[in-house]
Amino acid sequence: MLSGPRANGDTVEILWKATYGKNGAPDLTIQGSERASFRGDRIVLLEDVFDPGSAKAVGDYMAANFG
């Protein structure tokens, strides 16, 4: 977790960073945020939003290391 949680009304958000590795390959690091929207004490929406470029980075990594 990079920061958070931050509350804004009925929504809580954290910023995250994840690093994945595979033997013989460089690490892959991506970042984004996770948002949880609540109605009362229940989560009604949980979503991850990836930083721009993350999808391409994952695709490039997969192609280079699992292709």
Phi, psi and omega in degrees: 000130178272320178199164178109185002285149175243131179259138175219098184065238181264015183240139176240137183228141171234149173260135184229163176217132181232140177239128180244146180222159177217135178307130178085001181232155176291160177291151173246124179241129176230160181226162176180200178224155174237132181237134175239124176255135186246149166235106187069232180258017181244140174283126179253345177208128177232121183221143172255135177238118182273145177299152177305138179092346182295317181299317178295318179299317179294315178299315178297318180296314179299316180297320183285330189245349180230004186282000000 
